[in-house]
Amino acid sequence: MNDFYSLLRSRIHYMGILNVTPDSFSDGGQFNSLEKAYEHAVRLKTDGADIIDVGGESTRPGSNPVPVDTELERTVPVIEKISRNLDVLISIDTNKSEVAEAALKAGAHIVNDVSGLTFDPKIAGIVARHDAALAIMHIKGTPKTMQADPQ
């Protein structure tokens, strides 16, 4: 997608969620192999998704963080395969700069940071260097603590 900024500005877009984690709150490990993840990406695209958001670390309430290497192993092969085979924008759902960098190099166009750049502020510079888009989300605390005393 050469000019994805123009594409993003042109209309409302649908984002399909592809969690490649064993403990996601929405799909609980259904897509934790490369083949299953890719099949789901194809299904999402067929169903109208303009963006596939790939996540390798659950942010469900009470979840624990995963090491960078684990998140990379889960997400990068999926992003590479989607990038090679589907005409769709790809978003990486991460709050780690190392994962954002690897995902953008693998073919992602967007970094979706649930922490709003508060867990790893280096993400902003990486996104800028890659001329990528950035979705800045919001969270109270961390996934482990966000439901402890929500206000």
Salt bridges, closest charged atoms under 4 A:
ASP23 OD2 - ARG60 NH2 3.58
ASP50 OD1 - ARG11 NH2 2.60
ASP50 OD2 - HIS13 ND1 3.60
GLU57 OE2 - LYS96 NZ 2.85
GLU71 OE1 - LYS96 NZ 2.76
GLU101 OE2 - LYS105 NZ 3.73
GLU101 OE1 - ARG129 NH2 3.51
GLU101 OE2 - HIS130 NE2 2.83
